Amino acid sequence: MGEFGSGVQLGLLDRPDAHYVIEILHLHTVALGVFEQWPILKGLGFKHLFSWAMAGLFLFKMRFNNWYINFIQDALSRNQHKASGVFAHLIQAGVGEISIPGHNRSQMIADGSFMTFTSSDGLSATLSGIQHYLGHDERIYQKLQEEILSHFPHKERIEFGPELSACTYLSACINEVWRMIPPVLGVHWREAEVPVRIGGFPIPAGCDVGFSIYALFKRPDIFRDPHKFWPERWIPGVLPEEEFTFARKMFNPFLTGPRACLGRGTATLTTSVAVANFVKGYEWRLAKEKTCLCDMCTRKDENASSELMLETHFSMPMWREGPWIQLRERSWESSGT
């Protein structure tokens, strides 16, 4: 997302010396989740206690600050006069190159950083979900692979456009991953300012209200076989029209209204491009010597569910490691491309 958003190659995948950045971002996400559920803790000084604990645990606080400052400066220099990423207009507004009311440098840095790091979490979770669920179902894996290769039979990198938009099974697989692993997963509380009734239940003023989108997407009265990974549910004509329409109406993985995820359009674009290029560029399977966090692997029961077990902090789904896969770059010589 650093490269897509601002044209900066962070190199976090191939630089072991930079892996501490991921660990610190993970801890910050955990802290955000704790303070969101119990905001009173911030007023009691726990925010500062957490900062000191993190610094003492990793001894990387100053190193991370320097890394972050270098990232911001690199992003500014690459986008101040020309666009090198999708956040270029945000950066140019922050440095005064273009005028957007109410926008300044500090707002630009806060917004740009938030969107870069949170969108990378959502993208990584989606790619992990694709690898996990397709690794457990050869039929789905082959069907998606055939669609991508039929639309893009040559070695060149896939970019977003009409040809990619025509890949309906790709969209169905991504939607199904987002149903199983919603990118906006946490319960975000709202305080009722006036008495209100929700679903027949009286909510007094001052009461905090929230709901789990994860639980919503697992309701059998909305989604048939809700714990089964089944992309075909998103293909028109597979389900009865009324059932399909209702499921589509209830499927809002990035929420709706004024509190909807700011980067939902960007997430759809980047995820489609990333998944398509991964499926096209590599052949993969689950690593036989490793297990993942699902009943099928831990219980070794062919009738067990392959649903991925995860945890959530703040809004993002996450797990400490995996899925473990074996992959190889696809060979194009045999096709003459």
PLY file of the C-alpha trace (Angstrom):
ply
format ascii 1.0
element vertex 337
property float x
property float y
property float z
element edge 336
property int vertex1
property int vertex2
end_header
0.00 0.00 0.00
2.95 2.31 0.43
3.74 1.92 -3.26
0.11 2.06 -4.40
-0.82 5.01 -2.19
2.26 7.21 -2.50
4.77 5.49 -4.78
7.05 4.54 -1.87
8.43 0.99 -1.84
8.65 0.04 1.82
10.28 -3.36 1.28
8.72 -4.89 4.38
8.34 -8.29 2.72
11.95 -8.81 1.68
13.77 -6.91 4.45
13.99 -8.97 7.67
15.56 -5.98 9.44
12.29 -4.04 8.91
9.91 -6.70 10.27
9.78 -4.85 13.61
7.57 -2.27 11.86
4.81 -4.88 11.48
5.10 -5.88 15.15
4.79 -2.29 16.36
1.82 -1.59 14.07
0.18 -4.76 15.41
0.60 -3.54 18.99
-0.79 -0.12 18.11
-3.83 -1.81 16.57
-4.36 -3.82 19.76
-4.15 -0.60 21.79
-6.67 1.16 19.53
-9.08 -1.73 20.04
-8.70 -1.61 23.83
-9.19 2.16 24.03
-12.17 2.02 21.67
-13.97 -0.52 23.87
-12.99 1.19 27.14
-12.24 4.87 26.35
-12.14 5.66 30.07
-8.72 3.95 30.18
-7.20 6.79 28.16
-8.28 9.29 30.79
-6.75 7.16 33.52
-3.30 7.33 31.92
-3.22 3.86 30.39
-2.37 5.33 26.98
0.97 6.62 28.28
1.56 3.39 30.19
1.07 1.41 27.00
3.51 3.65 25.11
6.21 3.09 27.71
5.52 -0.65 27.88
5.80 -0.95 24.12
9.05 0.99 24.07
10.50 -1.11 26.86
9.40 -4.37 25.27
10.76 -3.77 21.80
13.41 -1.07 22.31
12.46 0.05 18.81
10.42 3.19 19.51
13.00 5.69 18.26
13.90 3.43 15.35
10.26 3.21 14.33
9.84 6.99 14.62
12.79 7.52 12.29
11.40 4.97 9.83
8.01 6.68 9.91
9.46 10.16 9.36
11.50 8.91 6.40
8.36 7.33 4.93
6.41 10.59 5.23
9.24 12.66 3.72
9.64 10.22 0.83
5.88 10.30 0.17
5.89 14.11 0.18
8.83 14.42 -2.21
7.36 11.91 -4.67
3.90 13.50 -4.82
4.32 17.23 -4.19
4.47 18.21 -7.88
3.31 15.04 -9.64
1.16 12.08 -8.74
3.01 8.90 -7.81
0.10 7.22 -6.01
-3.63 7.40 -5.38
-3.11 9.64 -2.33
-1.29 12.29 -4.38
-4.14 14.82 -4.22
-4.32 14.40 -0.45
-0.58 15.10 -0.19
-0.69 18.05 -2.59
-3.52 19.60 -0.59
-1.55 19.18 2.61
1.50 21.02 1.25
-0.57 23.79 -0.36
-0.16 22.77 -4.00
-3.95 22.54 -4.41
-6.68 24.05 -2.26
-9.08 21.88 -0.27
-10.99 23.75 2.47
-10.15 22.62 5.99
-7.16 20.58 4.91
-3.61 21.22 6.14
-0.29 19.46 6.51
-1.00 17.77 9.84
-4.40 16.56 8.62
-2.78 15.24 5.45
-0.16 13.27 7.39
-2.77 11.82 9.74
-5.22 10.85 6.99
-2.56 9.53 4.62
-0.88 7.41 7.26
-4.17 6.04 8.56
-5.36 5.03 5.09
-2.00 3.52 4.13
-1.64 1.30 7.19
-5.29 0.33 7.71
-5.83 -0.49 4.03
-2.71 -2.68 4.05
-4.21 -4.65 6.96
-7.42 -5.23 5.02
-5.56 -6.25 1.88
-3.26 -8.67 3.71
-6.25 -10.28 5.46
-8.03 -10.70 2.13
-5.00 -12.27 0.44
-4.57 -14.60 3.41
-8.24 -15.54 3.17
-7.91 -16.30 -0.55
-4.89 -18.51 0.11
-6.57 -20.28 3.02
-9.97 -21.03 1.51
-8.81 -21.80 -2.03
-6.06 -23.96 -0.55
-8.78 -26.03 1.10
-10.95 -26.32 -2.02
-9.31 -27.44 -5.26
-12.50 -26.89 -7.28
-12.72 -23.19 -6.39
-8.98 -22.75 -6.89
-9.08 -24.25 -10.39
-12.20 -22.32 -11.38
-10.72 -18.96 -10.39
-7.39 -19.82 -12.02
-9.11 -20.72 -15.29
-11.07 -17.47 -15.33
-8.01 -15.28 -14.70
-5.85 -17.09 -17.28
-8.62 -16.97 -19.91
-8.91 -13.19 -19.55
-5.16 -12.60 -19.17
-3.29 -15.32 -21.12
0.03 -13.44 -21.30
2.72 -12.76 -18.75
2.19 -8.98 -18.48
1.08 -7.54 -15.14
-2.69 -7.16 -14.69
-4.00 -3.64 -14.24
-7.47 -2.47 -13.33
-9.80 -2.04 -16.29
-12.85 -3.46 -18.10
-11.20 -6.87 -18.63
-10.58 -7.29 -14.90
-14.09 -6.05 -14.07
-15.45 -8.82 -16.32
-13.95 -11.50 -14.03
-17.17 -12.32 -12.19
-15.82 -15.34 -10.31
-12.91 -13.25 -9.02
-15.41 -10.73 -7.61
-17.43 -13.59 -6.13
-14.35 -15.05 -4.39
-13.35 -11.66 -2.97
-16.89 -11.00 -1.73
-16.99 -14.42 -0.08
-13.66 -13.79 1.68
-15.03 -10.45 2.89
-18.14 -12.25 4.17
-16.04 -14.81 6.04
-13.43 -12.23 7.15
-15.10 -8.78 7.11
-12.47 -6.04 6.62
-14.35 -3.79 9.07
-14.77 -6.35 11.80
-14.78 -4.68 15.20
-17.85 -3.46 17.10
-17.87 0.34 16.90
-20.01 1.75 19.69
-22.33 4.74 19.33
-24.08 6.54 22.19
-27.82 7.06 21.85
-28.50 10.80 22.29
-32.25 10.27 22.64
-34.43 7.26 23.55
-34.91 4.99 20.53
-36.19 1.52 19.65
-33.97 -0.82 17.60
-35.37 -4.15 16.49
-38.19 -3.79 19.01
-35.81 -3.21 21.94
-36.00 0.10 23.84
-32.65 1.91 24.02
-32.51 4.69 26.64
-30.57 7.89 26.05
-26.92 7.59 27.04
-26.73 3.87 26.27
-23.92 2.61 24.00
-25.08 0.59 21.01
-23.06 -1.56 18.61
-23.35 -4.68 16.51
-21.02 -7.30 15.08
-20.85 -7.40 11.30
-19.12 -10.77 11.65
-22.21 -12.16 13.41
-24.49 -10.57 10.81
-22.66 -12.32 7.98
-23.04 -15.68 9.75
-26.83 -15.54 10.09
-28.41 -18.54 8.36
-31.65 -16.63 7.72
-29.67 -14.25 5.48
-26.83 -16.35 4.07
-27.37 -19.99 3.17
-24.77 -22.31 4.78
-23.13 -19.26 6.41
-20.01 -21.08 7.63
-19.29 -22.56 4.20
-16.96 -20.78 1.78
-19.12 -20.74 -1.36
-18.38 -17.97 -3.94
-21.25 -19.13 -6.16
-23.70 -17.46 -3.76
-22.65 -14.13 -5.37
-23.28 -15.28 -8.96
-26.72 -14.19 -10.26
-28.99 -17.12 -11.06
-27.48 -19.61 -8.61
-29.82 -18.77 -5.73
-33.50 -17.85 -5.98
-33.79 -14.18 -6.93
-35.43 -13.08 -3.67
-32.76 -14.83 -1.55
-29.94 -13.45 -3.69
-31.30 -9.88 -3.61
-31.77 -9.94 0.17
-28.25 -11.28 0.75
-26.79 -8.57 -1.50
-28.75 -5.92 0.38
-27.41 -7.11 3.74
-23.84 -7.49 2.49
-22.02 -4.27 3.41
-18.49 -5.33 4.41
-17.33 -1.69 4.66
-20.51 -0.51 6.40
-22.86 2.14 4.99
-23.77 5.74 5.56
-21.54 8.57 6.85
-19.51 6.16 9.01
-18.68 3.81 6.13
-15.04 2.98 5.47
-13.38 5.87 3.67
-11.22 3.56 1.54
-13.87 1.10 0.36
-13.48 2.08 -3.31
-9.71 1.90 -3.12
-9.93 -1.43 -1.27
-12.06 -2.99 -4.01
-9.68 -1.81 -6.73
-6.44 -2.80 -5.02
-7.79 -6.16 -3.85
-8.99 -7.12 -7.34
-5.63 -6.24 -8.88
-3.61 -7.95 -6.12
-5.60 -11.19 -6.08
-5.70 -11.42 -9.89
-1.94 -10.93 -10.18
-1.27 -13.46 -7.42
-3.49 -16.12 -8.99
-2.02 -15.45 -12.43
1.61 -15.26 -11.37
1.84 -18.22 -8.99
0.70 -21.76 -8.40
0.28 -22.63 -4.73
-1.01 -25.14 -2.23
-1.22 -25.36 1.53
2.04 -26.46 3.15
1.68 -30.08 4.25
3.99 -29.80 7.25
2.10 -26.84 8.73
-1.41 -26.52 10.11
-3.65 -23.46 10.16
-6.28 -22.21 12.56
-9.30 -24.14 11.34
-11.02 -27.34 12.48
-10.15 -29.16 9.27
-6.44 -28.86 10.01
-6.40 -29.07 13.80
-8.88 -31.97 14.06
-7.79 -33.73 10.84
-11.48 -34.47 10.21
-12.64 -34.46 6.59
-16.10 -33.37 7.73
-14.79 -30.48 9.81
-15.17 -26.86 8.75
-12.35 -25.00 7.02
-13.53 -21.69 8.49
-10.51 -19.64 9.51
-10.33 -18.74 13.19
-9.22 -15.16 13.80
-9.11 -12.36 16.32
-9.90 -8.71 15.94
-8.55 -5.49 17.45
-10.01 -2.08 16.61
-11.60 -2.90 13.23
-9.16 -5.22 11.47
-9.16 -9.03 11.51
-5.78 -10.59 12.24
-3.93 -13.68 13.33
-0.35 -14.13 14.38
0.89 -16.33 11.52
-0.19 -18.22 8.42
-1.68 -19.45 6.28
1.39 -21.49 5.40
1.62 -22.15 1.68
4.04 -23.57 -0.85
4.19 -21.61 -4.08
6.13 -21.37 -7.31
6.18 -18.81 -10.07
4.05 -19.80 -13.01
5.95 -20.86 -16.12
4.94 -19.17 -19.38
7.42 -20.83 -21.74
5.14 -23.72 -22.65
2.47 -21.36 -23.99
4.94 -19.26 -25.93
4.12 -16.10 -23.95
0 1
1 2
2 3
3 4
4 5
5 6
6 7
7 8
8 9
9 10
10 11
11 12
12 13
13 14
14 15
15 16
16 17
17 18
18 19
19 20
20 21
21 22
22 23
23 24
24 25
25 26
26 27
27 28
28 29
29 30
30 31
31 32
32 33
33 34
34 35
35 36
36 37
37 38
38 39
39 40
40 41
41 42
42 43
43 44
44 45
45 46
46 47
47 48
48 49
49 50
50 51
51 52
52 53
53 54
54 55
55 56
56 57
57 58
58 59
59 60
60 61
61 62
62 63
63 64
64 65
65 66
66 67
67 68
68 69
69 70
70 71
71 72
72 73
73 74
74 75
75 76
76 77
77 78
78 79
79 80
80 81
81 82
82 83
83 84
84 85
85 86
86 87
87 88
88 89
89 90
90 91
91 92
92 93
93 94
94 95
95 96
96 97
97 98
98 99
99 100
100 101
101 102
102 103
103 104
104 105
105 106
106 107
107 108
108 109
109 110
110 111
111 112
112 113
113 114
114 115
115 116
116 117
117 118
118 119
119 120
120 121
121 122
122 123
123 124
124 125
125 126
126 127
127 128
128 129
129 130
130 131
131 132
132 133
133 134
134 135
135 136
136 137
137 138
138 139
139 140
140 141
141 142
142 143
143 144
144 145
145 146
146 147
147 148
148 149
149 150
150 151
151 152
152 153
153 154
154 155
155 156
156 157
157 158
158 159
159 160
160 161
161 162
162 163
163 164
164 165
165 166
166 167
167 168
168 169
169 170
170 171
171 172
172 173
173 174
174 175
175 176
176 177
177 178
178 179
179 180
180 181
181 182
182 183
183 184
184 185
185 186
186 187
187 188
188 189
189 190
190 191
191 192
192 193
193 194
194 195
195 196
196 197
197 198
198 199
199 200
200 201
201 202
202 203
203 204
204 205
205 206
206 207
207 208
208 209
209 210
210 211
211 212
212 213
213 214
214 215
215 216
216 217
217 218
218 219
219 220
220 221
221 222
222 223
223 224
224 225
225 226
226 227
227 228
228 229
229 230
230 231
231 232
232 233
233 234
234 235
235 236
236 237
237 238
238 239
239 240
240 241
241 242
242 243
243 244
244 245
245 246
246 247
247 248
248 249
249 250
250 251
251 252
252 253
253 254
254 255
255 256
256 257
257 258
258 259
259 260
260 261
261 262
262 263
263 264
264 265
265 266
266 267
267 268
268 269
269 270
270 271
271 272
272 273
273 274
274 275
275 276
276 277
277 278
278 279
279 280
280 281
281 282
282 283
283 284
284 285
285 286
286 287
287 288
288 289
289 290
290 291
291 292
292 293
293 294
294 295
295 296
296 297
297 298
298 299
299 300
300 301
301 302
302 303
303 304
304 305
305 306
306 307
307 308
308 309
309 310
310 311
311 312
312 313
313 314
314 315
315 316
316 317
317 318
318 319
319 320
320 321
321 322
322 323
323 324
324 325
325 326
326 327
327 328
328 329
329 330
330 331
331 332
332 333
333 334
334 335
335 336
